């Protein structure tokens, strides 16, 4: 049982999934599974575009079985099923067939896809040679109107469990023109890129949510009426509340692009002046040190950084981490703080 669970939980990044699709989707059908908002659809469109294939999509929740098998007509003394044009174009040229929200299809629709997924056929009609068949959907645990899939369907596809990769997304976001403050925020707090699906139907942070927020902020700014109030409304309408609070506070403090955290340790004067922004950067530095990423920095640098902070801020980042900071050589600064606080 443990081996089965571990195998099922194996995940790949969007970049790795794209490589697999481009390599073998002309022969094997794929089913991409992930939480909502990860970017499955964009992945398929991008993979097809790079391969020079037109992408035709079907939304599983909006089709009936006859939309797959086709409508019968009489030819001579026999009935012939005519597949829909989206599944079988008039020109026999390869294309990418994208079956979106396949796990949300009714059992009858899922069954209609069996021969398409395995044999690349619609009744007596074969798909053009070289055609890709890629499906996507959410997982049962994501509370996204997903139905249980039959074992017959599962056995006809290669299921890829997807995960978000922050570095890949940031590279894509820069190419796609996502706002610099959003990219900087995600680079500093990678967990904010993809939050767990909440139990209630409320906004939560996903790559799609951040991308759409960026576009909304661009449109409001271009129209000339982007204000702090409207920024908060847009952020809370898209993101998890904890991310919306911090993101808006930083934007209102005009923190700009967040530097690498080592820069603040070496040059404390670079710390932002606003309270919200300063608290945010210090909390990030605290996590940076806790994760062991400050190892190798000289004790003189560490001590100078701590001494540059107020007593309140020193206590914040030292709390429950005295041994960690001590291992970096911060004994002198901590001794000075203790003596001043106790005086």
N, C-alpha and C positions, 0 to 999 in steps of 0.2 A: 504493500500500500504506500509506503513512504517513497519507494522508487517511482511509482506512478505519479504521485503528487509532484515530486521534484522535476520529472520530465515535462509535466504539463505546465510548470511554471517557468520553463526556459523562455527567455525573451531575447529579442533582437532590436537594434535601433532602427529608426526609419531609413537611415542610409544603408544599413545592411539589408533590410527588406527590399529596398529599391534595386540593389545589386542582384539579389536572388530573382526578382521578377524579370529584370532585363535579361537574365541569363537563361531562364527556363520556363517562363510563362507561356511560351509558344507550344509547349508540350504538356506542362503540368499546371493544373488550376490551383490558385492560392486563395486562402481566406485569411484576411488580416483582422485581428481582434485587438481591441484596446479600449480604455475608457473614452468617453466622449471628448471631442475637442483636441485630440492628439495630432491630427493632421493626416489621417489615412487617405482621404479623398485627394488632397493636394499631392500626396506622395504618388498616387496612381497616375494622376494627370501629368505630373512632372516626368515620371518614368517613361510614359508613352511619348510625351513631347520630345524628350531627348532621343528616343529611338525612331522618331519620325513617323509614328503611328497616330492616326486619328483616334480619339477616345469617345466611345459611345457608352452612355450610362443608363441603367435602369434602377429606379428606386423601388426596393423590394416591398415597401409598405403601400405602394400605389399601383400595383399590378395584380392581375388575376391570372389563373393558370393558362387561359387561352391567349393571354398576351405573350406567353412563352412558346406554347405549342403551335399557335397559329389558328386561323379560321379555316374550316373545311370548305372546299368548293368541288363541284362535280366536273370531272374531266372524262369525257366519254362515258363509260359505265362504272367509273370508280370515283371515290372521294379522295381528294388530295388536300393536305393541310398546307396552308400558305403562311410561312413564318413572317412575323412583323419585320419591316424594313430595318429597324434599329438593330435587330439580331442577325439579319442576313441581308446585307446591302445588295443592290442590283449588280454592282461591279464586284467581281470576285477578288478583292484586294484585302490584304491583312489589315486588321485594326485591333484596338484594345477594347474588349468588352468589360465594362466595370459594373458589377452587380452590387450596388450600395445597399446597406442595411439588410443583407441576406438573412442573418439570424432573426430579424423581425418579421420575415415573411410568414404567411400562413402555411401549415403543413402541405396543403395542396400545391402551393406555389413552389415550395422547396422541392417537392417531388417532381415537379415539371422541369426543374433544372438538372435532374440526375444525369441524363444522357449528355447534356450540354457540358457539364463539369468534367465528366470522365471521358467521353468519346468525342467531344467537340462536334456533336450532331444535334440537329433539330428534326426529329423524325427521319425522313429519307434524305435530308439536306445536310451536307457537311459544311462547317465553317471554312472560310478561305484558309489555305495553308499559311502558317505563321501567325495566326490570330492569337492574341493573349486572352485569357479568361481570368479575371481577378475579382474577387469578392471582398467585402469588408463589412464590419459590424461591431457592435459593442458586446460586452460580456454580460453574462447573467447577473453577476454581482453589482453591475453598474446601475441597476434600476432604470433601464432605458427602454422599456417595452420590448424586451428581447424574449423570444420563445426558445424552448429547448429544441435543439437540432437532433434529427434522427441519426442513428449510427450509420445508416446508408449514406447520408449526406456527408457526414464527417469523414467517412472512409474514401470519399471521392476527391478530397482537396488536401493540400498541405496547409496546415494551420500555423500561422506565425503570430505569436504573442508579441506585441510591440511595446517598447518603452521609449520614453522621451530621453534624448541625449542633449544636455544643455549646450555643449560646444557646437554640435551640429546645428541646433536651432539658432544659436546666436549668429553663426556664419550665414545661415539662410536669411535670418531677419535683417542682417545688414544689406544683403543683396536685394531683399524685398522692400527696403526703405522703411522698416519699422523705426519709430522714433528713438533717438539716441538715449533719452532718459529711461525708456523702457528697457532697452538692451543693457544699459548700465545697471539698472535695478536687478535684472535677472542674473547678470554676471556676478553680482555681489550676493544675492540670495537665490541660489539655484533652485531651492525647494519651492519657491514661489511660482515657478514656471508651470508646475502641474500639481495641484492639490488633490487629495482624495475626494471622490464623489460624495457630497453630503447626503445625509439621510432625508433631508427635506428638499423640495424643488426650489432651491435658491441659487443665486449666482456663485460660481466658484472658478478659481484661476486655472486656465488651461492655455496651451499655445494658441489655440484659436481665439480665446477671450482676449489675450494680450494683443494679438494681431488686429482684431476688430477694434479694440480700445484705441490703438495707435491711429487707425484710420479715422475714427470718430474725432479724436483730438485734432488731427490734421484738418478735417473739414470744418470744425468749429473755429480753429485758429485762422484758416484761410478766409472764413466768413467774417472774421473780425470781432467775434463775441466770446472767445474763450476766457472764462474767468475762473477763479478758485472755486466758486460755488458750482459752476457747471462741470469743472473737472471732477469734483467730488461726486456729483450726480452720475456722471458717465462711468467713473471707476467703480462705484458701489453697485452700478447696474450690470457690471461685467465680471468683477473679481470677487474672490473670497474677502470677507470684511477685513481680516487681519492684513491682507496685502494692500487693499484699497486705502486703509488708514495710513500706513507707512509711506506708500507711494505718493499720496497727495501731500502729506506733511513735507516730504523731501522736495516735491515740486514747488510748494509754496515758499520753502526756504531758499529756492533757487540754488540748490546744491550743485546743479550741473552734472557733468559726468563724474562718476565715482572713480577715483584713482586706485591703482593696486594698493592693497592694504600695507604692503611693506613701505610705500612712500610716506604714509602717515606716521609709521613707527620711526622712520629715519628723520622726517621733518615734521614735527608736531604742529608747526605753524601752518601747515596745509589743512589742518582740521577745519571743517566749516564752522562759522561763527554762530549760526542759528541753533537754538537748543535742540529742536527735533532732529535736525541733520547731524549734529554732533553726537547726540545719544545713539543715533542709528549707526554711525561709523564706529563708535566705541564698542557697541554690542557686536558688530561684525569682527572687530579686532579681537575681542574676547573669544569668539568662536574660532577665529583664525589661530590663536595661541592654543586653545584647548585641543584643536585638531593636530597640533604638533607641526604646523606649517611655518612657525617662526624660528624653528631650530636652525642654528647656524648664524643667527644675528649676534653681533658682539654685545657683551654685557653693558658696555658704555652706552650703546644706542638704546638698549632697553631701559636703563636707569634714567637717561636723559628724557626719554619719552614719558615715563611715569611721573617724573618730577615736574613736567610741564603742565600736568593736569591739576584741576582743582581737587581738594580732598574728596568731595562727593564723587567725582568721576573716577578717581583712583579706587575708592571703595567699591564702585560698581564693577570694574573689570577684575579686581582682585578677589572678589567674593567667591568662596569655595574653590579658588584656584591658586592659593598661596604657594603650594608645592610646585605647581607648573611654572609659575613666574620665577620662583626661586631657582628652578633648574635652568632657567635662561640667564641667571646671574643678576636678578633684580633685588638681591638682599639689601643693598645699600638704600635703594629708594623705599623699600618696604619698611626698613628700620626707621628712616626719616619720617615716614608717614605715621608710624606707630607712636613715635616720640611726640609729634605735634598733636596728634589726636588725644593722647593721654595727658598732655600738659594742661 
